[in-house]
Amino acid sequence: MKKLLYLSLGLSLFSCSSSDDTIEDTPSPIEHMEKAYVYCTDGIGAGPSPQDYYEFTYENGNLTKVKGRFYPVFMQMFDRFFSEPITKLIYSDNTVRVREFELGGIPGYDEYRYTMNNNRPVKQESYHVKNGTARSAVTDTKTYTYEQDKLKNVHWKLAGSGDYEYITTYYYDNNNNLTKSEYLERIKGVDNKMTTSIYSDFDTASNPFKKLFLINNTFFEKSLSVNNFRKKETTVVNLIDNIPPKTSTKIWNYKYDVNGQVLLYFPVP
């Protein structure tokens, strides 16, 4: 899962399609979605692009391979999607290892090792693996805590002397849909920045991200609800300096099939 959170903090307004659009074809079962446009999942671009989509592979009901990934663009505050990179998920007892292989056969890969309990993450450790065997020291860790069977907090701590840590707190409504998250940045024990996101305009469709939550931060956030939020308002407040808050809004107008289920991949003219 990528560490950069540009997608959460960027200023953008986008939609996936006209809210009146429907597709007559019945999609693949939602728990085994095979493809998804980047535009409809991550909200990147002005519309669905035929070449910019994820491909998903499953075995025994588990997601095992993802084709497509974002990479940071040098000297820019955004990421660019590449359709070639492969991410593999390996399952063993209570552990899931997520391996992000590089473009062009570059040796080495990032690995995110999740300790699971009842198919939910309780801890994540990040490494870089060289030549398939030599593993770096842990670069960062995340711990997950739950209340009333829902995720309540994620504590992300970076290794090194910078003493950077990030604490996200989640809030839900009576329908078990995510309504708010608070993302606190703390540096050397001092609260530095708070990012608050409000989620609204939920549909009544099933959530197609439930098996994709280990892939990136955006999918993880979307997976936390029973249904699908279509509006997200984010406010960033600097807790140290007297800087005006920054606010952004994102809107998804998903396409739906005749059964009212979300379509993330469909024919593009």
N, C-alpha and C positions, 0 to 999 in steps of 0.2 A: 504494500500500500504506500503510495507516494506520500512523502512528508510535506511537500509544499501544499499550501492551502489557498492558492490564488483563486480557485474557482469559487470558494466560499466568500472571499473578500472583494472580488472584482465588481466593478460597477457595470451592470448590464441589464438589458430588458429583452427577453426573447420569448418566442413561442414555438411549439413543435408543429402546429398546423392550425387551421381554422377549427374552432370548436364544433362546427357543424359537419365536419368531414367524417365519413364513416367508410369502412372497407367491408365488402360483402364476404370476403374469404374468411374462413375460420382459421385462427392462428394455431401454431403448435401449442401443446399444453404449456401453461404459464410457468410451471416448475422446470420445464426443459426448453427454455427459450434458446434458439440456436443462433440468432443474429439480432443485433440492435444497432440502430444508427447512433453515432456519437451525438448528433444534433438533438435526438430525443432523450438521451440518457444524461449526458454531461452538459447539454445546452450550448454547444460550440458551433458557430457558423450561422448563416442567415437562413438555412433550410437544410433538409436531408440531402446529403451528398452520396451518390452511388458508391463511391470508393471509400468513404469514411464510416466504417461500421466494425463492431466487434463480432467475432465468431466464437461460439461456446461449444465445448465437447464434454460429454458426461459419460461416466461409467458407474453402473450399479446405483444410479440415482444421485451420484456425487459429481459436482463440477470438477473436471480434471485438467482442462486446458482452455486458455483464452488466447485468441489471436487479436493483436491490436493493443496499443498502449500510448499514453501521452509522455512526451519528453519536454523538459524545460528548454525554451528557446534562449540562446545566449544573449545576455544583456537586455532581455525583454521580460516583462512581468506577466507572461502567459506561457502556457504549454502548447505544444503542437502534437497532433495525433499522427501516429504512423501505424499502418495496417499490418506490417510484417512482424513486429516483435511478439515473442511467445512467452506466456506465463503458464507455468505448470503447478498443479496442486497435488501434493502427495499426502496420503492419509495413513496414519499408523497409530493404533490404539487411541489415545486421547490427544494426539498431536496432528496438526495440519501444517505442512511446510509449503509456503508459496514462493516459488522461484521465478524471478524475472530475468530472462535471458536477454542479452544485448543484441543490437542490430549488427548485421554483417559478420557474424561469427566472432565478435570480440570476446576474448576469454574472460571468464569470471562472470558472476551474477550476484544480484542481491537476493537474500533469502529472509523471509519473515516467518518465524516459527511460532505458531499459535498453540497454546495449551487450551484444550477445550473441556467443557463440562456440560453434558446434555446438549451437545451441538452448539454451544455458545462459547465465545472466547472469554477466558479469564486472565490470560497473560499473553503478551507478544514480545518476542525478542528479535532484533534485526541484526543481520550480519552481512558481510561481503565475503563471498567464497571465490577463491582463486584456484584455477587449474582443477576444479572439481573436488579438491580435497582440503586445501589450506583455508581455514575459516578465520576471519578477522575477529577481534574482540567485539563484544556487543556494542553497537553504535547508539541504540536507543531501546527503551522498553515502554510498553503500555500495560496497565492493569485495568481490569474491567470489574465494576461492582454492580450488583443488581438489587432491586427492591420490588417486592410483589410481582416477581417473574418478569420484570422489565429492566432494561439497562438504565442505570441511574448516573453513573460516572465513568469517565475514562481519564486516567492519569497517565500522561505521556511525558517521559523524562529523557532528555538527551544526555549522552555520555560526554565526558570531557570537563574542562575547567569553566565553561561558561555558565553552568548551573541554570540551564534553561529547562523549564517544565511548563506543561500546558494541561489544564484541567477542564474537561467538558462535562456539564451537568445537563441532563435531559428531563423534560416534563411532557406529560401525556394527558389526553382527555379521557372521558369515560368509554370511548370507543377504542381505546388503546392505539390512538394515532398520536404521533409526535406533534406537539404544539409549540414548543420552545426549546432552544438550546442556548446555554451560556458557556462561552469558550474563553477561559481566563489564561492570559500569558503571564508567567511569573519568572523573573530573572533574579537570581541570587536571593531568593526569598522575598522579593518585593513585587507586589502586584503591579503590572505594567500596562496591560491593555485588556479590555473586555469586549468580546464580540457576541452580540445577542442576535439570534435568528428566530423569527416568528414564522410558523408554517400554517397555512390555511387553505381554504377552497379544496377540501378533500373530495375525491370521487367515491363511488361505492364499488369500484372494481377491485379484484385481487391484486396483490402487490407482486410484480414480476421480478423484483430485486431480492427476494428472500434467499435465493441460493447464490447470490453474487456478492455478498457483503464483504468478502475478504479481498476483493479485487482492487478497490480504491476508496478513497474517503467519500466520494460522491455516492457510490453504490451503497456503502455502509450506512450513510445517513438516510438514504431512501428506504433501506430495508427495515428500519425500525418501526414502521407503522403497519397497521393492518391494510389500509388503503393507500392512496397516492395523493400527496399534497401537490397542488398546482400553482401555489404562490409561496414565495419565500422572501421575507423582508429582513435584511441584515443591517445592523447598526454597530459600528466600531467606535468605541470610546477609549481615548488615551487617558489613563489614570494618573499619569505623572505630569505631563506637560499640558498647558492650556491650549489644546488644539480642538477645534470644533469637531463634533462627531461626523462620521461619514456613513451615509446610508445607501444601500443598493436594493434593487428589487429584481426578482426573477419570476417569470410566469411560464408555466407549461400548459399548453392546450393540446393534450394528447389526442391521438386518433384512437378510436374504439371500434371493435368488431360488432357484429349484429347481436352478440351476447353481452355487450357492455364491458368487454375486457380490453385492457390496454394493448395497443399494437405499437411495438417499437421498431418493427421492420416491415416494410410494405413496398410495393412497386413505386418507383419515382419516375415521373415523366422525363 
